[in-house]
Amino acid sequence: MSETQEGTSIIHQLPPEISNKIAAGEVIQRPSSVVKELLDNAIDAGADEIKIIIEQAGRTLIQVIDNGCGMSNEDLPLCFERHATSKISSVDDLFRIKTLGFRGEAMASIASVSQIVVRSKRAEDDNGWEFEVDGGEEKVVKPVATQNGTSISVRNLFFNVPARRQFLKTDVTELRHILRTVQYAALANTNIAFQVAADGEEIYNLSVQTLKERVSAIFGASYKASLIEFEEETSYIKIYGFASDPKLAKKSRGEQFLFVNGRPFQHRYLTHVILSLYDAWTKNNEYPFYALFFEIDPSKVDVNVHPSKMEVKFEDERSVIQLARSVVNRSLNEHFMIPNIQREDPTFLGDNEGKGFDSGFSFNMPDVKQSDKGFQVPSRINRNPVKGRGDEFGSMLYGSFDAKPASKQDFDPERTFESGLSKVSDEQGFFQLHNTYIITQTRTGVCVIDQYLAHKRILFEKAITATESALPSTQQLLFAQTMELSASDYALLQELHPILQQMGFSVQLLSGNTTMINGVPADVEIGNEQEVLVAMLHQYQELGQKLNLEARDKVAISFASKAAIPRGKKLTYEEMEALVDQLFACEQPYLDPLKKPTIVYLSLDEIQSRFR
C-alpha cells in the first residue's frame, strides 16, 4: 500500500466482457452445458416438440429449435442480459422454484463465448424477430419470417477463449456428454417429442410416449421386457420409476438417472444406496440402469446450491433416502421371488470376477487328457506364442517387476538368479488353487500365477501385435450377430472401428445404432462375442477417464480384460501348461497391462520362517 499514491485505488470494477467470461467458466464447461441450458429454456417455454442439431460434437454448431411460447422483440435483447429472467420476481420465489431455469445467467454466459443467432415468434404476432450476439457484442433486432417458437444457433463455442477450447475432449467424448444431457431431458419429459441429429445423422427420433416406451426407445428394445417398476406416495413425497433386471448391468456408469420435480440431479450417497441393493445379483463394478423420480413440494428442496444446478438439498434428506431405498428394495425382492436360487459360478472373488470367497483350501490337478467343456485350448489358450523378450527369462520362471513381491527381501532387477529359479518340468507339475491361481514349485520355492492377469497380458500383447500385422487373425462366425447399441456406444464404436478391424473384429456398422458382427479374434469364445464387444466399449470409456494412453492401447487393454479367462475357471493341466508357456513368451510377462503383478514368488526361506 505504501508504494501507491495516496488516494489512488487499486481495486476496480471488471468490464462486462471479462465478468461474463468468468461466469461462463462456471456455467458453461463444455458443449453439453450449452445443450442443457437451451433445453431447459425450451421446456420452460412449454414446447412439446424440440429438435437438436449438433455439428462436430458442438464445437461448430449447437442448434435447438422448439415450438414454445416464443419471445417478442423487446424480450430478445433482455434474455442475454445478466440476471434477466422471467422465472422469478421475488426472494420467496427462490424457495418454490418449479422451472428448470431461473437465474438469468446462462444465455449471457453462452453469448460471451460463442456466436449466437436467435429467431423467435409468438403465436399472436404477425412476424418473428432475429437477434445476433457475437462474443458478447449485440446487434440490432430485425423482423424475420419464422415459425412459432424459438430457434437458437450457437456457433464456434469458445472461439474467443482458445485455452478453454483446447481442453475439450475428443468428438466422441463430447458427443457422449451431449447425448446423456438429452437422455436426462427426454426421460423427464415424455410428453415432449425430441429429434436429435449429429453431423447430418439422426440419433434419436422420440415421439410422445410412456416412460417405459421412452426408456426402450433410448436404450434399446431389450430394456422393455427387463424393467422393474416401482412407485410409492406419501403425504411428503412421491417416488416412482424403473430399474433394470441385473442381466442388463454394464461395466461402466452412465445409465443411472435421478430427478426431482422433473429436474435432473446427482447425489453420490443416494446413488450408492440404490446400487448396493443390487449386490446380491451383480458382480463387482457392474452398474444397472435405473431412472428414479421424486415429486415433492418445491419449498422442501433447494435446487440453488451449485452453479450447474446438478446438486440439490432436501429439507429431510434422511427420510427421502430411506424411503427410496425401501421402495426400490421391495420392488427388487418381489421381482426376484424365486426359491432355491443357486449360483453355478465359482465362489472365489477376484477383480470383477465373482462375489464371494470360499474359505476351503483345495488344489485341482485335472487329468491331462480331460478338457473342460466350453473352454478348449486351441481357441482360448493356444500355442501361438507372442514373440518378446520374455523368452530370455522363461527358464527362470520369475524375473524383475515393479510391484512389491511377497518376499520380505527386495528383488534386484539385475539378478541372474544363479541360486536357481529353474523352469518347471512336467514332473514338478502345475496345480490350480481355488480355480484362480496356478501354483508350481521351483528349486528354491513356489511360484503363484494369477490365471486372469496372466492371460490378460498374453491377449494384450497379441492384440497390439495384430494391429501391426497386415492380416489380422479372425474367426468368422457361422451366423452373423446383429445387435442394437445405445447412441453413445454406437458413436464410440464408429471411432474405434478401424482399430477393432485391425485386431481381428469383423464388424459392420448399420443404420439406427445397429451393428453386425461377422467375425472376432481367435481368442474370443464363440457365443460370447456380443458381450465382449459391448464390455470392451464400456471398459474403454472407464480407461479414458483414468489413463492417458493411446486409443490403440486402451482398446487392447479393454479387449484383454474382457476376453481373458476369468478367475474361478477350472483349467486342465494342458491349459495351465499352455498358459505359462505363452506368458513367458511375452515381452513383459511379469505385469499385466495395468501394471499388476502376474506372478508372486515365495522362497523356501520365507515359507520355513512361518513355521519357526
Stockholm file with secondary structure:
# STOCKHOLM 1.0

chainA/1-612         MSETQEGTSIIHQLPPEISNKIAAGEVIQRPSSVVKELLDNAIDAGADEIKIIIEQAGRTLIQVIDNGCGMSNEDLPLCFERHATSKISSVDDLFRIKTLGFRGEAMASIASVSQIVVRSKRAEDDNGWEFEVDGGEEKVVKPVATQNGTSISVRNLFFNVPARRQFLKTDVTELRHILRTVQYAALANTNIAFQVAADGEEIYNLSVQTLKERVSAIFGASYKASLIEFEEETSYIKIYGFASDPKLAKKSRGEQFLFVNGRPFQHRYLTHVILSLYDAWTKNNEYPFYALFFEIDPSKVDVNVHPSKMEVKFEDERSVIQLARSVVNRSLNEHFMIPNIQREDPTFLGDNEGKGFDSGFSFNMPDVKQSDKGFQVPSRINRNPVKGRGDEFGSMLYGSFDAKPASKQDFDPERTFESGLSKVSDEQGFFQLHNTYIITQTRTGVCVIDQYLAHKRILFEKAITATESALPSTQQLLFAQTMELSASDYALLQELHPILQQMGFSVQLLSGNTTMINGVPADVEIGNEQEVLVAMLHQYQELGQKLNLEARDKVAISFASKAAIPRGKKLTYEEMEALVDQLFACEQPYLDPLKKPTIVYLSLDEIQSRFR
#=GR chainA/1-612 SS CTTSCTTCCCCCCCCHHHHHHHHHHHHCCSHHHHHHHHHHHHHHTTCSEEEEEEEGGGTSEEEEEECSCCCCTTHHHHTTSTTCCSSCCSGGGGGSCCSSCCSSCHHHHHHHTSEEEEEEECTTSSSEEEEEEETTEECCCEEECCCSEEEEEEESTTTTCHHHHTTCCCHHHHHHHHHHHHHHHHHHCTTSEEEEEETTEEEEEECSCCHHHHHHHHHCGGGGGGEEEEEEECSSEEEEEEEECGGGCBSSCCCEEEEETTEECCCHHHHHHHHHTTTTTSCTTCBCCEEEEEEECGGGEECCSSTTSCCCEETTHHHHHHHHHHHHHHHHHHHTCCSSCCCCSCSCCBTTBCSCCCCCCCEECCCTTCCCTTCCHHHHSCSCCCCSGGGGGTTTSCCCCSSCCSSSSCCCTTCCCTTTCCCCCTTTCCEEETTTEEEEEETTEEEEEEHHHHHHHHHHHHHHHHHTSSSCCEEEEEEEEEEECCHHHHHHHHHHHHHHHHHTCEEEECSTTEEEEEEEETTSCTTCHHHHHHHHHHHHHHHHHHCCCCHHHHHHHHHHHHHSCCTTCCCCHHHHHHHHHHHTTSSSTTBCTTSCBSEEEEEHHHHHHTTC
#=GC SS_cons         CTTSCTTCCCCCCCCHHHHHHHHHHHHCCSHHHHHHHHHHHHHHTTCSEEEEEEEGGGTSEEEEEECSCCCCTTHHHHTTSTTCCSSCCSGGGGGSCCSSCCSSCHHHHHHHTSEEEEEEECTTSSSEEEEEEETTEECCCEEECCCSEEEEEEESTTTTCHHHHTTCCCHHHHHHHHHHHHHHHHHHCTTSEEEEEETTEEEEEECSCCHHHHHHHHHCGGGGGGEEEEEEECSSEEEEEEEECGGGCBSSCCCEEEEETTEECCCHHHHHHHHHTTTTTSCTTCBCCEEEEEEECGGGEECCSSTTSCCCEETTHHHHHHHHHHHHHHHHHHHTCCSSCCCCSCSCCBTTBCSCCCCCCCEECCCTTCCCTTCCHHHHSCSCCCCSGGGGGTTTSCCCCSSCCSSSSCCCTTCCCTTTCCCCCTTTCCEEETTTEEEEEETTEEEEEEHHHHHHHHHHHHHHHHHTSSSCCEEEEEEEEEEECCHHHHHHHHHHHHHHHHHTCEEEECSTTEEEEEEEETTSCTTCHHHHHHHHHHHHHHHHHHCCCCHHHHHHHHHHHHHSCCTTCCCCHHHHHHHHHHHTTSSSTTBCTTSCBSEEEEEHHHHHHTTC
//
